[in-house]
Amino acid sequence: MDKVTMSVQEMAMQMGISLSKAYALTREADFPIVRVGKRVLIPVSEFKVWLSARATEK
């Protein structure tokens, strides 16, 4: 079974960005997050939609 959410650390690793930049993304109004207590989780399916919407063609 695939994970339905990922941590900010996992998202940073997958994107190849720093942890501080990853947390900055989670504070953007249109970035998909779910808060569980103090934890910030990213729904994988919503993240893929968010990322695809920001991909640019050259």
Secondary structure, 3 states (H helix, E strand, C coil): CCCCEEEHHHHHHHHCCCHHHHHHHHCCCCCCCEEECCEEEEEHHHHHHHHHHHCCCC
